Amino acid sequence: MANLFLGIDLGGTLIKFALLDDTLTPIGHLELDTPVQKGADEVIDTMICGARELIHQQGVALSNLSGIGVASPGPIDFETGTVIAMPNIPGFNNVPLRNRIADALGVETILENDANAAAMGEALCGAGKNADILIMLTLGTGVGSGIIINGKILRGCHSAGAETGHMIVEPNGEPCPCGQRGCLERYSSAASVAQYARRLIEKEGRQSTLSEILRKNGNIDAAQINQAQIDGDELAKEVWDRAMYFLAIGCINLARLFDPEVIILGGGMAKAGENLINPLRRHFNKLHWILTEPKTSLVLSALGSKAGVIGAAGVAWKTFRK
Ligand SMILES: [Zn+2]
Protein backbone atom coordinates (compact mmCIF):
# COMPACT_ATOMS: atom_id res chain seq x y z
CA MET A 1 0.00 0.00 0.00
CA ALA A 2 1.52 3.32 -1.01
CA ASN A 3 0.46 6.94 -0.72
CA LEU A 4 -0.12 7.01 3.02
CA PHE A 5 0.00 10.13 5.16
CA LEU A 6 1.04 10.28 8.80
CA GLY A 7 -0.17 12.94 11.22
CA ILE A 8 1.61 13.63 14.53
CA ASP A 9 -0.05 15.97 17.03
CA LEU A 10 2.27 17.13 19.79
CA GLY A 11 0.32 18.07 22.93
CA GLY A 12 1.33 18.87 26.48
CA THR A 13 -0.13 15.57 27.77
CA LEU A 14 -0.29 13.23 24.78
CA ILE A 15 1.40 12.77 21.43
CA LYS A 16 -1.19 11.48 18.94
CA PHE A 17 -0.47 9.67 15.70
CA ALA A 18 -2.85 8.92 12.81
CA LEU A 19 -2.25 7.12 9.54
CA LEU A 20 -4.53 8.10 6.62
CA ASP A 21 -4.77 6.68 3.12
CA ASP A 22 -4.95 8.89 0.05
CA THR A 23 -8.75 9.17 0.32
CA LEU A 24 -8.21 10.63 3.83
CA THR A 25 -9.65 7.55 5.49
CA PRO A 26 -7.96 6.88 8.86
CA ILE A 27 -6.44 3.39 8.93
CA GLY A 28 -4.64 3.51 12.29
CA HIS A 29 -4.18 5.53 15.47
CA LEU A 30 -1.72 5.60 18.37
CA GLU A 31 -1.33 7.75 21.48
CA LEU A 32 1.73 8.05 23.71
CA ASP A 33 2.34 10.12 26.85
CA THR A 34 4.39 13.26 26.24
CA PRO A 35 7.58 12.99 28.37
CA VAL A 36 7.35 16.69 29.19
CA GLN A 37 9.78 16.69 32.12
CA LYS A 38 12.51 14.94 30.11
CA GLY A 39 12.75 17.87 27.69
CA ALA A 40 12.75 18.49 23.96
CA ASP A 41 15.10 15.72 22.76
CA GLU A 42 13.18 12.98 24.56
CA VAL A 43 9.87 14.37 23.27
CA ILE A 44 11.17 14.32 19.68
CA ASP A 45 12.50 10.76 20.16
CA THR A 46 9.03 9.71 21.35
CA MET A 47 7.49 11.28 18.22
CA ILE A 48 9.92 9.33 16.01
CA CYS A 49 9.45 6.02 17.89
CA GLY A 50 5.65 6.41 17.86
CA ALA A 51 5.69 7.00 14.10
CA ARG A 52 7.73 3.82 13.56
CA GLU A 53 5.48 1.87 15.94
CA LEU A 54 2.25 2.84 14.18
CA ILE A 55 3.73 2.06 10.75
CA HIS A 56 4.86 -1.34 12.07
CA GLN A 57 1.46 -2.04 13.72
CA GLN A 58 -0.29 -1.43 10.41
CA GLY A 59 2.04 -3.77 8.53
CA VAL A 60 3.35 -1.08 6.19
CA ALA A 61 6.77 0.55 5.68
CA LEU A 62 8.09 4.09 5.96
CA SER A 63 8.58 3.97 2.17
CA ASN A 64 4.77 3.79 1.85
CA LEU A 65 4.48 7.27 3.35
CA SER A 66 4.05 10.15 0.91
CA GLY A 67 4.40 12.71 3.69
CA ILE A 68 4.22 13.51 7.39
CA GLY A 69 2.38 16.44 8.96
CA VAL A 70 3.36 17.56 12.45
CA ALA A 71 1.02 19.76 14.51
CA SER A 72 2.70 21.69 17.30
CA PRO A 73 1.76 24.40 19.76
CA GLY A 74 3.73 27.61 19.98
CA PRO A 75 4.83 30.21 17.47
CA ILE A 76 6.30 28.53 14.40
CA ASP A 77 8.65 29.72 11.66
CA PHE A 78 6.90 28.08 8.71
CA GLU A 79 9.78 28.80 6.28
CA THR A 80 12.31 26.78 8.26
CA GLY A 81 9.91 24.43 10.07
CA THR A 82 11.16 25.63 13.45
CA VAL A 83 9.24 25.75 16.74
CA ILE A 84 10.24 29.15 18.14
CA ALA A 85 9.00 28.62 21.70
CA MET A 86 6.92 26.15 23.68
CA PRO A 87 6.59 27.29 27.31
CA ASN A 88 5.30 23.90 28.56
CA ILE A 89 8.25 21.75 27.47
CA PRO A 90 11.77 22.60 28.73
CA GLY A 91 14.30 23.19 25.95
CA PHE A 92 11.75 23.53 23.15
CA ASN A 93 13.10 26.87 21.93
CA ASN A 94 14.18 27.35 18.31
CA VAL A 95 13.95 23.61 17.61
CA PRO A 96 14.02 22.65 13.89
CA LEU A 97 11.27 20.08 14.50
CA ARG A 98 10.36 19.57 10.84
CA ASN A 99 13.90 18.60 9.83
CA ARG A 100 14.50 16.50 12.93
CA ILE A 101 11.47 14.32 12.07
CA ALA A 102 12.14 14.30 8.32
CA ASP A 103 15.81 13.34 8.76
CA ALA A 104 15.10 10.59 11.29
CA LEU A 105 12.33 8.95 9.24
CA GLY A 106 13.50 9.83 5.72
CA VAL A 107 10.05 11.16 4.75
CA GLU A 108 9.08 14.65 3.57
CA THR A 109 7.55 16.50 6.52
CA ILE A 110 5.60 19.72 7.08
CA LEU A 111 5.16 21.54 10.40
CA GLU A 112 1.87 23.27 11.22
CA ASN A 113 0.43 25.13 14.18
CA ASP A 114 -1.90 22.82 16.15
CA ALA A 115 -4.97 25.07 15.97
CA ASN A 116 -4.56 25.49 12.20
CA ALA A 117 -4.18 21.71 11.87
CA ALA A 118 -7.41 21.12 13.82
CA ALA A 119 -9.25 23.54 11.52
CA MET A 120 -7.84 21.73 8.48
CA GLY A 121 -8.98 18.41 9.96
CA GLU A 122 -12.54 19.69 10.28
CA ALA A 123 -12.35 21.22 6.77
CA LEU A 124 -11.24 17.97 5.12
CA CYS A 125 -13.00 15.32 7.19
CA GLY A 126 -15.27 16.94 9.80
CA ALA A 127 -17.86 19.62 10.45
CA GLY A 128 -16.52 22.02 7.80
CA LYS A 129 -16.56 19.78 4.73
CA ASN A 130 -17.48 21.75 1.59
CA ALA A 131 -17.35 25.12 3.42
CA ASP A 132 -15.56 27.84 1.42
CA ILE A 133 -14.72 29.69 4.62
CA LEU A 134 -14.58 28.02 8.02
CA ILE A 135 -13.29 29.12 11.39
CA MET A 136 -12.47 26.76 14.21
CA LEU A 137 -12.11 27.85 17.85
CA THR A 138 -10.47 25.41 20.26
CA LEU A 139 -11.47 26.14 23.85
CA GLY A 140 -8.83 24.71 26.18
CA THR A 141 -6.12 26.31 28.30
CA GLY A 142 -6.42 29.22 25.89
CA VAL A 143 -8.56 29.82 22.81
CA GLY A 144 -6.77 28.50 19.74
CA SER A 145 -8.11 29.20 16.29
CA GLY A 146 -7.68 28.40 12.65
CA ILE A 147 -9.25 30.07 9.64
CA ILE A 148 -9.50 28.21 6.32
CA ILE A 149 -10.38 30.16 3.21
CA ASN A 150 -10.96 28.21 -0.02
CA GLY A 151 -8.90 25.30 1.29
CA LYS A 152 -5.98 27.43 2.48
CA ILE A 153 -4.91 28.23 6.03
CA LEU A 154 -4.91 31.96 6.71
CA ARG A 155 -1.48 32.82 8.12
CA GLY A 156 -1.36 36.57 7.71
CA CYS A 157 1.64 38.51 6.41
CA HIS A 158 3.78 37.93 9.50
CA SER A 159 2.66 34.40 10.47
CA ALA A 160 0.52 35.97 13.20
CA GLY A 161 -2.93 35.74 11.59
CA ALA A 162 -6.00 34.01 13.04
CA GLU A 163 -5.03 34.65 16.67
CA THR A 164 -8.68 34.91 17.59
CA GLY A 165 -8.01 34.14 21.27
CA HIS A 166 -6.34 37.53 21.58
CA MET A 167 -9.07 39.60 19.95
CA ILE A 168 -9.97 42.26 22.50
CA VAL A 169 -13.59 41.70 23.50
CA GLU A 170 -13.59 43.92 26.64
CA PRO A 171 -11.65 47.22 26.71
CA ASN A 172 -9.54 47.44 29.91
CA GLY A 173 -10.70 43.94 30.81
CA GLU A 174 -8.91 40.99 32.37
CA PRO A 175 -5.09 41.11 32.00
CA CYS A 176 -3.67 38.54 29.54
CA PRO A 177 -0.13 37.08 29.55
CA CYS A 178 0.18 38.46 25.98
CA GLY A 179 0.41 41.98 27.44
CA GLN A 180 -3.03 43.18 26.39
CA ARG A 181 -6.19 43.37 28.43
CA GLY A 182 -9.61 41.95 27.67
CA CYS A 183 -8.57 39.15 25.28
CA LEU A 184 -11.24 36.58 24.35
CA GLU A 185 -9.26 33.75 25.91
CA ARG A 186 -9.35 35.46 29.32
CA TYR A 187 -13.14 34.95 29.26
CA SER A 188 -14.01 31.91 27.19
CA SER A 189 -11.24 29.34 27.61
CA ALA A 190 -11.74 26.36 29.93
CA ALA A 191 -8.94 27.69 32.15
CA SER A 192 -10.36 31.22 32.44
CA VAL A 193 -13.87 29.96 33.29
CA ALA A 194 -12.41 27.96 36.18
CA GLN A 195 -10.28 30.91 37.33
CA TYR A 196 -13.26 33.25 37.32
CA ALA A 197 -15.45 30.86 39.34
CA ARG A 198 -12.63 30.42 41.82
CA ARG A 199 -12.20 34.17 42.19
CA LEU A 200 -15.89 34.71 42.89
CA ILE A 201 -15.83 32.03 45.58
CA GLU A 202 -12.47 32.78 47.22
CA LYS A 203 -12.16 36.55 46.87
CA GLU A 204 -15.78 37.62 46.85
CA GLY A 205 -17.12 34.98 49.21
CA ARG A 206 -19.92 33.90 46.87
CA GLN A 207 -21.93 30.80 47.80
CA SER A 208 -21.80 27.82 45.48
CA THR A 209 -21.80 24.02 45.49
CA LEU A 210 -18.42 24.40 43.79
CA SER A 211 -16.84 25.62 47.06
CA GLU A 212 -16.96 22.06 48.39
CA ILE A 213 -15.12 20.70 45.30
CA LEU A 214 -12.61 23.52 45.58
CA ARG A 215 -12.00 22.77 49.27
CA LYS A 216 -11.56 19.02 48.63
CA ASN A 217 -9.46 19.11 45.42
CA GLY A 218 -7.75 22.49 45.67
CA ASN A 219 -9.11 23.45 42.24
CA ILE A 220 -12.13 23.29 39.93
CA ASP A 221 -12.40 22.82 36.18
CA ALA A 222 -14.77 23.80 33.40
CA ALA A 223 -16.42 20.35 33.32
CA GLN A 224 -17.32 20.65 37.02
CA ILE A 225 -18.74 24.13 36.47
CA ASN A 226 -20.86 22.80 33.60
CA GLN A 227 -22.11 19.96 35.81
CA ALA A 228 -22.90 22.41 38.65
CA GLN A 229 -24.97 24.60 36.33
CA ILE A 230 -26.89 21.54 35.11
CA ASP A 231 -27.60 20.80 38.79
CA GLY A 232 -28.97 24.34 39.22
CA ASP A 233 -26.04 26.15 40.91
CA GLU A 234 -26.62 29.89 40.40
CA LEU A 235 -22.98 30.93 40.50
CA ALA A 236 -22.04 28.21 37.98
CA LYS A 237 -24.84 29.42 35.66
CA GLU A 238 -23.58 33.01 35.89
CA VAL A 239 -19.94 32.03 35.23
CA TRP A 240 -20.86 29.79 32.29
CA ASP A 241 -23.18 32.35 30.73
CA ARG A 242 -20.54 35.08 30.94
CA ALA A 243 -18.11 32.83 29.04
CA MET A 244 -20.75 32.15 26.36
CA TYR A 245 -21.58 35.86 26.04
CA PHE A 246 -17.95 36.84 25.38
CA LEU A 247 -17.52 33.87 23.05
CA ALA A 248 -20.56 35.11 21.11
CA ILE A 249 -18.97 38.59 20.85
CA GLY A 250 -15.89 36.91 19.36
CA CYS A 251 -18.05 34.90 16.94
CA ILE A 252 -20.03 37.97 15.87
CA ASN A 253 -16.83 39.87 15.12
CA LEU A 254 -15.57 36.91 13.10
CA ALA A 255 -18.90 36.73 11.25
CA ARG A 256 -18.68 40.44 10.42
CA LEU A 257 -15.11 40.09 9.12
CA PHE A 258 -15.26 36.80 7.24
CA ASP A 259 -18.93 35.86 6.78
CA PRO A 260 -17.94 32.19 7.20
CA GLU A 261 -20.14 29.22 6.33
CA VAL A 262 -19.47 27.76 9.75
CA ILE A 263 -17.74 28.46 13.08
CA ILE A 264 -16.71 25.18 14.70
CA LEU A 265 -16.21 24.86 18.47
CA GLY A 266 -13.75 22.28 19.77
CA GLY A 267 -11.39 21.63 22.68
CA GLY A 268 -12.14 20.56 26.25
CA MET A 269 -15.07 22.92 26.79
CA ALA A 270 -16.85 21.61 23.69
CA LYS A 271 -17.42 18.37 25.61
CA ALA A 272 -20.28 20.32 27.24
CA GLY A 273 -22.09 19.75 23.91
CA GLU A 274 -25.55 21.33 23.86
CA ASN A 275 -24.69 23.29 26.99
CA LEU A 276 -22.05 25.09 24.96
CA ILE A 277 -23.69 25.46 21.60
CA ASN A 278 -27.23 26.43 22.71
CA PRO A 279 -26.35 29.44 24.93
CA LEU A 280 -23.68 30.46 22.40
CA ARG A 281 -26.27 30.51 19.58
CA ARG A 282 -28.72 32.41 21.79
CA HIS A 283 -26.18 35.18 22.54
CA PHE A 284 -24.95 35.18 18.94
CA ASN A 285 -28.45 35.69 17.58
CA LYS A 286 -29.11 38.48 20.09
CA LEU A 287 -25.88 40.29 19.17
CA HIS A 288 -26.41 39.81 15.43
CA TRP A 289 -27.10 42.92 13.42
CA ILE A 290 -30.55 43.48 11.88
CA LEU A 291 -29.21 44.13 8.38
CA THR A 292 -29.28 40.46 7.36
CA GLU A 293 -30.44 37.20 8.94
CA PRO A 294 -27.78 35.15 10.78
CA LYS A 295 -26.52 32.64 8.20
CA THR A 296 -23.24 31.45 9.74
CA SER A 297 -23.74 28.10 11.51
CA LEU A 298 -22.25 27.56 14.95
CA VAL A 299 -21.52 23.85 15.40
CA LEU A 300 -19.54 21.44 17.57
CA SER A 301 -16.37 19.80 16.27
CA ALA A 302 -17.10 16.49 14.50
CA LEU A 303 -13.61 15.04 15.07
CA GLY A 304 -13.29 15.94 18.76
CA SER A 305 -9.84 15.34 20.25
CA LYS A 306 -8.66 13.82 16.94
CA ALA A 307 -9.14 17.04 14.92
CA GLY A 308 -5.49 18.06 15.33
CA VAL A 309 -3.93 14.75 14.36
CA ILE A 310 -6.30 14.13 11.43
CA GLY A 311 -5.61 17.71 10.33
CA ALA A 312 -1.84 17.20 10.62
CA ALA A 313 -2.12 14.22 8.26
CA GLY A 314 -4.49 16.32 6.12
CA VAL A 315 -1.93 19.12 5.80
CA ALA A 316 0.61 16.51 4.64
CA TRP A 317 -1.99 15.16 2.17
CA LYS A 318 -2.57 18.65 0.74
CA THR A 319 1.17 19.35 0.49
CA PHE A 320 2.70 16.06 -0.69
CA ARG A 321 0.01 14.09 -2.52
CA LYS A 322 0.97 13.25 -6.09
ZN1 LIG B 1 -4.06 38.15 25.00
Boltz pocket constraint, residues with backbone or C-beta under 6 A from the ligand:
constraints:
  - pocket:
      binder: B
      contacts: [[A, 165], [A, 166], [A, 176], [A, 177], [A, 178], [A, 179], [A, 180], [A, 183]]
      max_distance: 6.0
